[in-house]
Amino acid sequence: MTEDRTNLQWAKLAAAIRSAREARGLSQVALAELAGISEGTVQNLEDANRRPARMPQSLRKIAPHLGWAEESGSAILHGGDPIPAPATAEPAAGHPRLSDLPLRVVDELESDGPLLEAGVIQLPGANGARMTVVVRGKPDATPQEIQEALVAWRKAERNLHRLSDGDDGDDEPRAANGS
């Protein structure tokens, strides 16, 4: 017997995904990179007007990065709420605890400034190594200052992506004879 798909709540699922992603400070690109899917797939999952013909496999891939159990997508589609991911006593191998990070990094992550953006960028020539960037504004920032900070971040992000694509930005002058 096939499932009755007429009452599935795709718009609710799309809103829940977007809300959970934003609450974690992730851009669509960052979530896609973490889950190993394309940015377009994340955009499709967040599109309240889409009605896929089948359950997207990508739901299970993004769930842990949203703090959800794998079956959360199905639960939301059937009118429920996301199921929190089970708590683990130990972080997964290779995943540091906050207490494992340098104190200056922990201080910044726990600062009072508003979270403006976050990103994950591949490191060039590092066989899958990547860096995570968290952009915070100052605690009492005005909307204008936040906008200026976001513009500065976008410029820096473009430069970081350019570097990750192999253009090291080496502006060293070269000898006229090519040596």
GROMACS elastic network, one bead per residue, 0.5 to 0.9 nm:
[ bonds ]
;  ai    aj funct       b0    kb
    2     5     6  0.87186   500
    4     7     6  0.71291   500
    4     8     6  0.81847   500
    5     8     6  0.55310   500
    5    53     6  0.86265   500
    5    54     6  0.88730   500
    6     9     6  0.87858   500
    7    10     6  0.89587   500
    7    77     6  0.82953   500
    7    78     6  0.75434   500
    7    79     6  0.89201   500
    8    11     6  0.88537   500
    8    51     6  0.88681   500
    8    74     6  0.89300   500
    8    76     6  0.85109   500
    8    78     6  0.56194   500
    8    79     6  0.75521   500
    9    12     6  0.53457   500
    9    13     6  0.64089   500
    9    14     6  0.88165   500
    9    76     6  0.70498   500
    9    78     6  0.64011   500
    9    79     6  0.64694   500
   10    13     6  0.50281   500
   10    14     6  0.61319   500
   10    15     6  0.86427   500
   10    45     6  0.87415   500
   10    47     6  0.85819   500
   10    48     6  0.62874   500
   10    49     6  0.76474   500
   10    50     6  0.71496   500
   10    51     6  0.64471   500
   10    52     6  0.86310   500
   10    76     6  0.83075   500
   10    77     6  0.59625   500
   11    14     6  0.50665   500
   11    15     6  0.62111   500
   11    16     6  0.85603   500
   11    46     6  0.82214   500
   11    47     6  0.74295   500
   11    49     6  0.66064   500
   11    50     6  0.79277   500
   11    51     6  0.87475   500
   11    77     6  0.86034   500
   12    15     6  0.52148   500
   12    16     6  0.61066   500
   12    17     6  0.86540   500
   12    48     6  0.74302   500
   12    76     6  0.69350   500
   12    77     6  0.71198   500
   12    79     6  0.80387   500
   13    16     6  0.50424   500
   13    17     6  0.61495   500
   13    18     6  0.86337   500
   13    45     6  0.79297   500
   13    46     6  0.76953   500
   13    48     6  0.78033   500
   13    73     6  0.67563   500
   13    74     6  0.87798   500
   13    76     6  0.57216   500
   13    77     6  0.60277   500
   14    17     6  0.52673   500
   14    18     6  0.62969   500
   14    19     6  0.85967   500
   14    44     6  0.84713   500
   14    45     6  0.57074   500
   14    47     6  0.58260   500
   14    48     6  0.52585   500
   14    49     6  0.87320   500
   14    50     6  0.88469   500
   15    18     6  0.51922   500
   15    19     6  0.59971   500
   15    20     6  0.85174   500
   15    46     6  0.64691   500
   15    47     6  0.82208   500
   15    48     6  0.70157   500
   16    19     6  0.50846   500
   16    20     6  0.60089   500
   16    21     6  0.84208   500
   16    46     6  0.83284   500
   16    76     6  0.81312   500
   16    81     6  0.85984   500
   16    82     6  0.79650   500
   17    20     6  0.52439   500
   17    21     6  0.60137   500
   17    22     6  0.85218   500
   17    42     6  0.88601   500
   17    45     6  0.74257   500
   17    46     6  0.63010   500
   17    62     6  0.88464   500
   17    63     6  0.87680   500
   17    66     6  0.76084   500
   17    73     6  0.88045   500
   18    21     6  0.51388   500
   18    22     6  0.60809   500
   18    23     6  0.84700   500
   18    28     6  0.86706   500
   18    45     6  0.85948   500
   18    46     6  0.58934   500
   19    22     6  0.52330   500
   19    23     6  0.60084   500
   19    24     6  0.86584   500
   20    23     6  0.50340   500
   20    24     6  0.63347   500
   20    25     6  0.87607   500
   20    26     6  0.88821   500
   20    66     6  0.56674   500
   20    67     6  0.79703   500
   21    24     6  0.52845   500
   21    25     6  0.64580   500
   21    26     6  0.54021   500
   21    27     6  0.71942   500
   21    28     6  0.77328   500
   21    31     6  0.73270   500
   21    65     6  0.81296   500
   21    66     6  0.60019   500
   22    26     6  0.56343   500
   22    27     6  0.70978   500
   22    28     6  0.88927   500
   23    26     6  0.76459   500
   23    66     6  0.86951   500
   24    65     6  0.86116   500
   24    66     6  0.71489   500
   24    67     6  0.87945   500
   25   115     6  0.68738   500
   25   116     6  0.78254   500
   25   117     6  0.62126   500
   25   118     6  0.59229   500
   25   119     6  0.87659   500
   25   134     6  0.82690   500
   26    29     6  0.78614   500
   26    30     6  0.56897   500
   26    31     6  0.60248   500
   26   117     6  0.70954   500
   26   118     6  0.56731   500
   26   119     6  0.68800   500
   27    30     6  0.50892   500
   27    31     6  0.62734   500
   27    32     6  0.85343   500
   27   117     6  0.71661   500
   27   118     6  0.65614   500
   27   119     6  0.67162   500
   28    31     6  0.52272   500
   28    32     6  0.61086   500
   28    33     6  0.86363   500
   28    39     6  0.60236   500
   28    40     6  0.86449   500
   28    42     6  0.61501   500
   28    43     6  0.70873   500
   29    32     6  0.50723   500
   29    33     6  0.61843   500
   29    34     6  0.86507   500
   29    38     6  0.77758   500
   29    39     6  0.52515   500
   29    40     6  0.88511   500
   29    42     6  0.80237   500
   29   119     6  0.75592   500
   29   120     6  0.79768   500
   30    33     6  0.51230   500
   30    34     6  0.61684   500
   30    35     6  0.85979   500
   30    39     6  0.83567   500
   30   118     6  0.74823   500
   30   119     6  0.53618   500
   30   120     6  0.53821   500
   30   121     6  0.82390   500
   31    34     6  0.51111   500
   31    35     6  0.60866   500
   31    36     6  0.83824   500
   31    37     6  0.83468   500
   31    39     6  0.79086   500
   31    42     6  0.75266   500
   31    62     6  0.71527   500
   31    65     6  0.71330   500
   31    66     6  0.85672   500
   31   119     6  0.88610   500
   31   120     6  0.86877   500
   32    35     6  0.52093   500
   32    36     6  0.58307   500
   32    38     6  0.53823   500
   32    39     6  0.52233   500
   32    40     6  0.84415   500
   32    41     6  0.76555   500
   32    42     6  0.62958   500
   32    62     6  0.77875   500
   33    36     6  0.51067   500
   33    37     6  0.63840   500
   33    38     6  0.73056   500
   33    39     6  0.78805   500
   33   120     6  0.71946   500
   33   121     6  0.86556   500
   34    37     6  0.79329   500
   34    61     6  0.88329   500
   34    62     6  0.78632   500
   34    65     6  0.71264   500
   34   120     6  0.80359   500
   35    38     6  0.86514   500
   35    58     6  0.80551   500
   35    61     6  0.53172   500
   35    62     6  0.52902   500
   35    63     6  0.85752   500
   35    64     6  0.85013   500
   35    65     6  0.71384   500
   36    58     6  0.89682   500
   36    61     6  0.75486   500
   36    62     6  0.86137   500
   37    40     6  0.83411   500
   37    41     6  0.65678   500
   37    42     6  0.76721   500
   37    58     6  0.71789   500
   37    61     6  0.79681   500
   37    62     6  0.85709   500
   38    41     6  0.52192   500
   38    42     6  0.67765   500
   38    43     6  0.88309   500
   39    42     6  0.51538   500
   39    43     6  0.62521   500
   39    44     6  0.86530   500
   40    44     6  0.60760   500
   40    45     6  0.85862   500
   41    44     6  0.50104   500
   41    45     6  0.62082   500
   41    46     6  0.86657   500
   41    58     6  0.75765   500
   42    45     6  0.50610   500
   42    46     6  0.62641   500
   42    47     6  0.86768   500
   42    58     6  0.83740   500
   42    62     6  0.86319   500
   43    46     6  0.51470   500
   43    47     6  0.61965   500
   44    47     6  0.50761   500
   44    48     6  0.84463   500
   44    50     6  0.70612   500
   45    48     6  0.78572   500
   45    50     6  0.78576   500
   45    56     6  0.84068   500
   45    58     6  0.84787   500
   45    59     6  0.80149   500
   46    49     6  0.88722   500
   46    50     6  0.85892   500
   47    50     6  0.57134   500
   48    51     6  0.82572   500
   51    54     6  0.85556   500
   52    55     6  0.69299   500
   52    56     6  0.74229   500
   53    56     6  0.87225   500
   54    57     6  0.88901   500
   55    58     6  0.86628   500
   55    59     6  0.79333   500
   55    73     6  0.86886   500
   55    74     6  0.80246   500
   56    59     6  0.58254   500
   56    60     6  0.81841   500
   57    60     6  0.59082   500
   57    61     6  0.70969   500
   58    62     6  0.62984   500
   58    63     6  0.85659   500
   59    62     6  0.54371   500
   59    63     6  0.60704   500
   59    70     6  0.75007   500
   59    71     6  0.84691   500
   59    72     6  0.83161   500
   59    73     6  0.60735   500
   59    74     6  0.87053   500
   60    63     6  0.53094   500
   60    64     6  0.76809   500
   60    69     6  0.82303   500
   60    71     6  0.71267   500
   60    72     6  0.82801   500
   60    73     6  0.75757   500
   61    64     6  0.70109   500
   61    65     6  0.79704   500
   61    70     6  0.77752   500
   62    65     6  0.53874   500
   62    66     6  0.64778   500
   62    67     6  0.89816   500
   62    68     6  0.84601   500
   62    70     6  0.83869   500
   63    66     6  0.52090   500
   63    67     6  0.63839   500
   63    69     6  0.60608   500
   63    70     6  0.54863   500
   63    71     6  0.81231   500
   63    72     6  0.71347   500
   63    73     6  0.77289   500
   63    85     6  0.81735   500
   64    67     6  0.50370   500
   64    68     6  0.52495   500
   64    69     6  0.63127   500
   64    70     6  0.69099   500
   64    85     6  0.66758   500
   65    68     6  0.73506   500
   66    69     6  0.88318   500
   66    84     6  0.89667   500
   66    85     6  0.86866   500
   67    82     6  0.89647   500
   67    83     6  0.85317   500
   67    84     6  0.59826   500
   67    85     6  0.53702   500
   67    86     6  0.87087   500
   68    71     6  0.80099   500
   68    72     6  0.61171   500
   68    73     6  0.87152   500
   68    82     6  0.62157   500
   68    83     6  0.55162   500
   68    86     6  0.81244   500
   69    72     6  0.55835   500
   69    73     6  0.86972   500
   69    82     6  0.75616   500
   69    83     6  0.54161   500
   69    84     6  0.55039   500
   69    86     6  0.68130   500
   70    73     6  0.72605   500
   70    74     6  0.87289   500
   70    83     6  0.81769   500
   70    85     6  0.77039   500
   71    74     6  0.56036   500
   71    75     6  0.64069   500
   71    76     6  0.89499   500
   71    82     6  0.81859   500
   71    83     6  0.72954   500
   72    76     6  0.61579   500
   72    77     6  0.85579   500
   72    80     6  0.84721   500
   72    81     6  0.71769   500
   72    83     6  0.51345   500
   72    84     6  0.79203   500
   72    85     6  0.89213   500
   73    76     6  0.53107   500
   73    77     6  0.62152   500
   73    78     6  0.87333   500
   73    81     6  0.87069   500
   73    82     6  0.69753   500
   73    83     6  0.87687   500
   74    77     6  0.50695   500
   74    78     6  0.63010   500
   74    79     6  0.88624   500
   74    80     6  0.84555   500
   74    82     6  0.87776   500
   75    78     6  0.52773   500
   75    79     6  0.65881   500
   75    80     6  0.50067   500
   75    81     6  0.61938   500
   75    82     6  0.65043   500
   75    83     6  0.76299   500
   76    79     6  0.51052   500
   76    81     6  0.50771   500
   76    82     6  0.60316   500
   76    83     6  0.88432   500
   77    80     6  0.70692   500
   77    81     6  0.87551   500
   78    81     6  0.88556   500
   80    83     6  0.87672   500
   82    85     6  0.89921   500
   83    86     6  0.86935   500
   84    87     6  0.84416   500
   85    88     6  0.89172   500
   87    90     6  0.88829   500
   88    91     6  0.66316   500
   88    92     6  0.84611   500
   90    93     6  0.85263   500
   90    97     6  0.86189   500
   91    94     6  0.79396   500
   91    95     6  0.57941   500
   91    96     6  0.67924   500
   91    97     6  0.67212   500
   92    95     6  0.54340   500
   92    96     6  0.81713   500
   93    96     6  0.80935   500
   96    99     6  0.78299   500
   96   100     6  0.57338   500
   96   101     6  0.71139   500
   97   100     6  0.51790   500
   97   101     6  0.70921   500
   98   101     6  0.55323   500
   98   102     6  0.86758   500
   98   105     6  0.89977   500
   98   106     6  0.66987   500
   99   102     6  0.77940   500
   99   103     6  0.80353   500
   99   106     6  0.76018   500
  100   103     6  0.86588   500
  101   104     6  0.82996   500
  101   105     6  0.64384   500
  101   106     6  0.64029   500
  102   105     6  0.54000   500
  102   106     6  0.64399   500
  102   107     6  0.87534   500
  103   106     6  0.50187   500
  103   107     6  0.60202   500
  103   108     6  0.86012   500
  104   107     6  0.50790   500
  104   108     6  0.63318   500
  104   109     6  0.87373   500
  105   108     6  0.51570   500
  105   109     6  0.61817   500
  105   110     6  0.86049   500
  106   109     6  0.50489   500
  106   110     6  0.60773   500
  106   111     6  0.84115   500
  107   110     6  0.52508   500
  107   111     6  0.59305   500
  108   111     6  0.50237   500
  108   112     6  0.86033   500
  108   113     6  0.88520   500
  108   134     6  0.87222   500
  108   136     6  0.80803   500
  109   112     6  0.87652   500
  109   134     6  0.75791   500
  109   136     6  0.83702   500
  110   113     6  0.86557   500
  111   114     6  0.83559   500
  111   136     6  0.80921   500
  111   138     6  0.88489   500
  111   139     6  0.81918   500
  112   115     6  0.87651   500
  112   136     6  0.85654   500
  112   137     6  0.86982   500
  112   138     6  0.76101   500
  112   139     6  0.54828   500
  113   116     6  0.87310   500
  113   136     6  0.55449   500
  113   140     6  0.74315   500
  113   141     6  0.80243   500
  114   135     6  0.85842   500
  114   136     6  0.54687   500
  114   137     6  0.52674   500
  114   138     6  0.68782   500
  114   139     6  0.62875   500
  114   140     6  0.87725   500
  114   141     6  0.83060   500
  114   146     6  0.87712   500
  115   118     6  0.79521   500
  115   134     6  0.75202   500
  115   135     6  0.61546   500
  115   137     6  0.65541   500
  116   134     6  0.79325   500
  116   135     6  0.54501   500
  116   136     6  0.53169   500
  116   137     6  0.64077   500
  116   146     6  0.76312   500
  116   149     6  0.81864   500
  116   150     6  0.69150   500
  117   133     6  0.82486   500
  117   134     6  0.61836   500
  117   135     6  0.51142   500
  117   136     6  0.71909   500
  117   150     6  0.77997   500
  117   153     6  0.82875   500
  118   132     6  0.73316   500
  118   133     6  0.54171   500
  118   135     6  0.58174   500
  118   136     6  0.87725   500
  119   131     6  0.82325   500
  119   132     6  0.57710   500
  119   133     6  0.51554   500
  119   134     6  0.66573   500
  119   135     6  0.85094   500
  119   157     6  0.83277   500
  120   130     6  0.66000   500
  120   131     6  0.56789   500
  120   133     6  0.63094   500
  121   129     6  0.87607   500
  121   130     6  0.54102   500
  121   131     6  0.53709   500
  121   132     6  0.65147   500
  121   133     6  0.79761   500
  121   157     6  0.86519   500
  121   160     6  0.73691   500
  121   161     6  0.66838   500
  121   164     6  0.70866   500
  122   125     6  0.88996   500
  122   126     6  0.80470   500
  122   127     6  0.88783   500
  122   128     6  0.66149   500
  122   129     6  0.61482   500
  122   131     6  0.64862   500
  122   160     6  0.89975   500
  122   161     6  0.78125   500
  122   164     6  0.57300   500
  122   165     6  0.83080   500
  123   126     6  0.56565   500
  123   127     6  0.80398   500
  123   128     6  0.72199   500
  123   129     6  0.56623   500
  123   131     6  0.67887   500
  123   160     6  0.88614   500
  123   161     6  0.88097   500
  123   163     6  0.79045   500
  123   164     6  0.51713   500
  123   165     6  0.83833   500
  123   166     6  0.89695   500
  124   127     6  0.78954   500
  124   128     6  0.85588   500
  124   129     6  0.82271   500
  124   130     6  0.85822   500
  124   163     6  0.68317   500
  124   165     6  0.64278   500
  124   166     6  0.58159   500
  124   167     6  0.88841   500
  124   168     6  0.88374   500
  125   128     6  0.81370   500
  125   129     6  0.85053   500
  125   164     6  0.81486   500
  125   166     6  0.77549   500
  126   129     6  0.52508   500
  126   130     6  0.79262   500
  127   130     6  0.89652   500
  135   149     6  0.86230   500
  135   150     6  0.84262   500
  135   153     6  0.74224   500
  136   139     6  0.86165   500
  136   149     6  0.85866   500
  137   140     6  0.82988   500
  137   141     6  0.65470   500
  137   145     6  0.81389   500
  137   146     6  0.63606   500
  137   149     6  0.68829   500
  137   150     6  0.87727   500
  138   141     6  0.53043   500
  138   145     6  0.86804   500
  138   146     6  0.83262   500
  141   144     6  0.78619   500
  141   145     6  0.56304   500
  141   146     6  0.61091   500
  142   145     6  0.50905   500
  142   146     6  0.62124   500
  142   147     6  0.85942   500
  143   146     6  0.50454   500
  143   147     6  0.61544   500
  143   148     6  0.86330   500
  144   147     6  0.50652   500
  144   148     6  0.62018   500
  144   149     6  0.86116   500
  145   149     6  0.60881   500
  145   150     6  0.85787   500
  146   149     6  0.50110   500
  146   150     6  0.61690   500
  146   151     6  0.86458   500
  147   150     6  0.50926   500
  147   151     6  0.62434   500
  147   152     6  0.86476   500
  148   151     6  0.51118   500
  148   152     6  0.62070   500
  148   153     6  0.85986   500
  149   152     6  0.50388   500
  149   153     6  0.61092   500
  149   154     6  0.86391   500
  150   154     6  0.61234   500
  150   155     6  0.86407   500
  151   154     6  0.51325   500
  151   155     6  0.63548   500
  151   156     6  0.87069   500
  152   155     6  0.52305   500
  152   156     6  0.62546   500
  152   157     6  0.85362   500
  153   156     6  0.50015   500
  153   157     6  0.58495   500
  153   158     6  0.84985   500
  154   158     6  0.61495   500
  154   159     6  0.86543   500
  155   158     6  0.52358   500
  155   159     6  0.64597   500
  155   160     6  0.87753   500
  156   159     6  0.50902   500
  156   160     6  0.61828   500
  156   161     6  0.86402   500
  157   161     6  0.60799   500
  157   162     6  0.84206   500
  158   161     6  0.51155   500
  158   162     6  0.60308   500
  158   163     6  0.85887   500
  159   163     6  0.62195   500
  159   164     6  0.86105   500
  159   169     6  0.83920   500
  160   163     6  0.50694   500
  160   164     6  0.61619   500
  160   165     6  0.86490   500
  161   165     6  0.61369   500
  161   166     6  0.88149   500
  161   167     6  0.89546   500
  162   165     6  0.51644   500
  162   166     6  0.68214   500
  162   167     6  0.56958   500
  162   168     6  0.74412   500
  162   169     6  0.78888   500
  163   166     6  0.53232   500
  163   169     6  0.68125   500
  164   167     6  0.71839   500
  164   168     6  0.79728   500
  165   168     6  0.83393   500
  166   169     6  0.87982   500
  167   170     6  0.78746   500
  168   171     6  0.87508   500
  169   172     6  0.89151   500
  170   173     6  0.87066   500
  171   174     6  0.86909   500
  173   176     6  0.89754   500
  174   177     6  0.83165   500
  174   178     6  0.66201   500
  174   179     6  0.71360   500
  175   178     6  0.53707   500
  175   179     6  0.56012   500
  176   179     6  0.75006   500
